[in-house]
C-alpha cells in the first residue's frame, strides 16, 4: 500500500525491499529494530522506513509505537477463550483446565523466544507500554472470571470467580517478572508454578464452606503457600544436584 509522493521502486519499497503490508509483517520489522537498538531509541519513522512504507501507513495499522508489542494479544486472548470453552463438560477440575489454557495461550515457537523475552521486559519496565498492559490484562481477567463463574454456577461478581480472575492475572505477571530475571528457564514451566502457588485448590461454589474462616484463614492459607513453595524449592534443589 503506497502513499502518493513516496519514493519507491517499482516493486513498492524503498531501497528495493518489499513493503510490509500487514500488521504482523510490520510488527516483525519493528521487533527486529527494538532488539537491535532498544525500544526507546526506535521511532515510528525508523519502523516505517525499514518496512518500506510511509509514516501514515504505519498509523493505519497501529495507533502508537507501543501497540506493536500487542500484535498477538487478540490471538492470545482468543486462544485462552477457546481453551477454556473446550474444557466445558470435561471431568477435569476447573483449576487444571484454567492452568492448561493459560499456558497454551502464551506459548510461542522456539524462534520467537528472544522476542518474547524482550517483549516481557518492555511490558514490565517501560512506562509508555504499561498503560497498554492494563487494558490487555483486564481482558484476560474478564475472560477467566466469566469462565469460573460458568463453571461454578455463580455470578461474575461473586467472590470465587472475581478472586480467581485477579489471581490468574497476578500469576501471569509474576511468571514474566521471574522469567525476565531467570531467562534460562522456560516460561511455560514458570507459569505452571506461579499458577499452582496462586490459585486455590478448588473453585466449586459448594466448596465455599471449606474455604478458610476469618479465625483460621491466615494459618490455612499460609500453610498451603508454604507447602507449594517447599515443593518447588525441593524440585529446584533436586534438578541442581
C-alpha positions as CSV (number, residue, x, y, z in Angstrom):
1,X,0.0,0.0,0.0
2,X,1.9,3.1,-1.3
3,X,1.2,6.7,-0.5
4,X,1.3,9.3,-3.2
5,X,4.7,11.0,-3.2
6,X,6.6,8.1,-1.6
7,X,10.0,7.4,-3.2
8,X,9.7,3.8,-4.0
9,X,11.0,1.3,-6.5
10,X,8.6,-0.2,-9.0
11,X,8.2,-3.1,-6.6
12,X,6.8,-0.7,-3.9
13,X,9.5,-0.4,-1.4
14,X,12.4,2.0,-0.6
15,X,15.8,0.6,-1.3
16,X,14.3,-2.3,-3.2
17,X,12.9,-4.0,0.0
18,X,9.3,-5.5,-0.3
19,X,7.0,-3.3,1.7
20,X,5.4,-4.7,4.8
21,X,1.7,-4.9,4.0
22,X,0.1,-6.5,7.1
23,X,0.2,-5.8,10.9
24,X,2.2,-9.0,11.7
25,X,4.8,-8.2,9.0
26,X,5.1,-4.6,10.2
27,X,5.4,-5.8,13.8
28,X,8.2,-8.2,12.8
29,X,10.2,-5.3,11.3
30,X,9.6,-3.2,14.5
31,X,10.6,-6.1,16.7
32,X,13.9,-6.5,14.9
33,X,14.7,-2.8,15.4
34,X,13.6,-2.9,19.1
35,X,16.0,-5.8,19.7
36,X,18.9,-4.1,17.8
37,X,18.5,-0.6,19.2
38,X,16.2,-0.7,22.2
39,X,12.5,0.4,22.3
40,X,13.1,4.0,23.3
41,X,15.7,4.5,20.5
42,X,13.4,3.5,17.7
43,X,10.9,6.0,16.2
44,X,7.8,5.4,14.1
45,X,9.8,6.9,11.2
46,X,12.5,4.3,11.7
47,X,10.0,1.5,11.6
48,X,8.2,2.9,8.5
49,X,11.5,3.3,6.7
50,X,12.7,-0.2,7.5
51,X,9.3,-1.6,6.5
52,X,9.3,0.3,3.2
53,X,6.1,2.2,4.0
54,X,5.1,5.7,4.9
55,X,4.5,7.0,8.4
56,X,0.8,7.5,7.6
57,X,0.6,3.8,6.6
58,X,2.1,2.8,9.9
59,X,-0.6,4.5,11.8
60,X,-3.3,2.7,9.7
61,X,-2.1,-0.5,11.5
62,X,-1.0,0.8,14.9
63,X,-2.2,3.9,16.9
64,X,1.2,4.1,18.6
65,X,4.6,2.5,18.6
66,X,3.8,0.7,21.9
67,X,0.8,-1.1,20.2
68,X,3.3,-3.0,18.1
69,X,4.1,-5.1,21.2
70,X,0.5,-6.3,21.3
71,X,0.1,-7.5,17.8
72,X,-0.5,-11.1,19.0
73,X,-2.7,-10.1,22.0
74,X,-6.0,-10.7,20.3
75,X,-4.9,-14.1,19.1
76,X,-3.6,-15.0,22.6
77,X,-6.9,-13.9,24.2
78,X,-8.9,-15.9,21.6
79,X,-6.8,-19.0,22.3
80,X,-7.4,-18.6,26.0
81,X,-11.1,-18.3,25.3
82,X,-11.1,-21.4,23.1
83,X,-9.0,-23.4,25.6
84,X,-11.4,-22.6,28.4
85,X,-14.5,-23.2,26.3
86,X,-13.2,-26.6,25.1
87,X,-12.8,-27.7,28.7
88,X,-16.5,-27.3,29.4
89,X,-18.2,-30.5,30.3
90,X,-15.0,-32.4,30.9
91,X,-14.3,-34.2,34.1
92,X,-11.0,-32.3,34.5
93,X,-11.0,-30.0,37.5
94,X,-11.7,-26.3,36.7
95,X,-8.4,-25.3,38.2
96,X,-6.4,-27.7,36.0
97,X,-8.3,-26.6,32.8
98,X,-7.5,-23.0,33.6
99,X,-3.8,-23.6,34.2
100,X,-3.6,-25.6,30.9
101,X,-5.4,-23.0,28.9
102,X,-3.3,-20.1,30.2
103,X,0.0,-21.9,29.4
104,X,-1.2,-22.8,25.9
105,X,-2.4,-19.2,25.2
106,X,1.1,-17.8,26.0
107,X,3.0,-20.5,24.1
108,X,5.4,-19.3,21.4
109,X,7.6,-21.1,18.9
110,X,11.3,-21.5,19.7
111,X,12.4,-19.0,17.1
112,X,10.3,-16.3,18.9
113,X,11.9,-16.9,22.3
114,X,14.2,-13.9,22.2
115,X,11.5,-11.6,21.2
116,X,9.0,-13.0,23.8
117,X,11.6,-12.3,26.5
118,X,12.4,-8.8,25.2
119,X,8.7,-8.1,25.0
120,X,8.2,-9.2,28.6
121,X,11.0,-6.8,29.7
122,X,9.3,-3.9,27.8
123,X,5.9,-4.7,29.2
124,X,7.1,-4.8,32.7
125,X,9.5,-1.8,32.7
126,X,8.7,0.8,30.1
127,X,6.1,3.3,31.3
128,X,4.8,4.0,27.8
129,X,3.9,0.4,27.4
130,X,2.5,-0.2,30.8
131,X,-0.7,1.8,30.1
132,X,-1.5,-0.7,27.3
133,X,-0.7,-3.6,29.6
134,X,-3.5,-2.8,31.9
135,X,-6.1,-2.9,29.2
136,X,-4.9,-6.3,28.0
137,X,-4.7,-7.8,31.4
138,X,-8.3,-6.5,32.1
139,X,-9.4,-8.5,29.1
140,X,-7.7,-11.7,30.5
141,X,-9.2,-11.2,33.9
142,X,-12.7,-10.8,32.5
143,X,-12.2,-14.0,30.4
144,X,-11.1,-16.0,33.4
145,X,-13.8,-14.6,35.7
146,X,-16.5,-15.4,33.2
147,X,-15.2,-19.0,32.8
148,X,-15.0,-19.6,36.6
149,X,-18.5,-18.2,37.1
150,X,-19.9,-20.5,34.4
151,X,-18.0,-23.5,35.8
152,X,-19.2,-22.9,39.4
153,X,-22.8,-21.8,38.5
154,X,-22.2,-18.4,40.1
155,X,-22.1,-14.8,39.1
156,X,-19.1,-12.9,37.8
157,X,-19.2,-10.6,40.8
158,X,-19.2,-13.5,43.3
159,X,-16.1,-13.9,45.5
160,X,-14.7,-17.1,43.9
161,X,-14.8,-16.0,40.2
162,X,-13.6,-12.5,41.0
163,X,-10.7,-13.7,43.1
164,X,-9.6,-16.3,40.6
165,X,-9.7,-13.8,37.8
166,X,-7.4,-11.4,39.6
167,X,-5.2,-14.2,40.9
168,X,-4.6,-15.5,37.4
169,X,-3.5,-12.2,36.1
170,X,-1.2,-11.7,39.1
171,X,0.3,-15.2,38.5
172,X,0.9,-14.4,34.8
173,X,2.6,-11.1,35.6
174,X,4.7,-12.8,38.4
175,X,5.8,-15.5,36.0
176,X,7.0,-13.0,33.4
177,X,8.8,-10.9,36.1
178,X,10.6,-14.1,37.3
179,X,11.4,-15.2,33.7
180,X,13.0,-11.8,32.8
181,X,15.5,-12.3,35.7
182,X,15.9,-16.0,35.0
183,X,16.0,-16.2,31.2
184,X,17.5,-19.7,31.1
185,X,14.2,-21.2,32.4
186,X,11.2,-21.9,30.3
187,X,8.2,-19.6,30.6
188,X,5.7,-22.5,30.5
189,X,7.3,-24.1,33.5
190,X,7.4,-20.9,35.4
191,X,3.8,-20.1,34.6
192,X,2.7,-23.5,35.8
193,X,4.5,-22.9,39.1
194,X,3.1,-19.4,39.7
195,X,-0.4,-20.6,38.9
196,X,-0.1,-23.6,41.2
197,X,1.0,-21.3,44.0
198,X,-1.6,-18.6,43.4
199,X,-4.8,-20.5,42.5
200,X,-6.9,-22.2,45.2
201,X,-7.2,-26.0,45.1
202,X,-10.8,-25.9,44.1
203,X,-13.3,-23.3,42.7
204,X,-16.5,-25.2,43.3
205,X,-19.2,-23.0,44.7
206,X,-20.3,-25.6,47.2
207,X,-16.7,-25.7,48.5
208,X,-17.0,-22.2,49.8
209,X,-17.8,-23.9,53.1
210,X,-14.4,-25.4,53.1
211,X,-12.6,-22.1,52.5
212,X,-10.7,-20.6,55.4
213,X,-12.8,-18.8,58.1
214,X,-11.8,-15.5,59.5
215,X,-10.3,-17.0,62.6
216,X,-8.1,-19.6,60.8
217,X,-7.8,-18.2,57.4
218,X,-4.3,-16.9,57.7
219,X,-2.9,-20.1,59.1
220,X,-4.6,-22.3,56.5
221,X,-3.7,-20.0,53.5
222,X,-0.2,-19.7,54.8
223,X,0.3,-23.4,55.2
224,X,-0.9,-24.0,51.7
225,X,1.5,-21.4,50.3
226,X,4.4,-22.9,52.4
227,X,3.6,-26.4,51.1
228,X,3.6,-25.2,47.5
229,X,6.8,-23.2,47.9
230,X,8.5,-26.1,49.7
231,X,7.6,-28.4,46.9
232,X,9.0,-26.1,44.2
233,X,12.2,-25.5,46.2
234,X,12.7,-29.2,46.5
235,X,12.3,-29.7,42.8
236,X,14.8,-27.0,42.1
237,X,17.3,-28.5,44.6
238,X,16.9,-31.9,43.0
239,X,17.4,-30.5,39.5
240,X,20.6,-28.7,40.6
241,X,22.2,-31.8,42.1
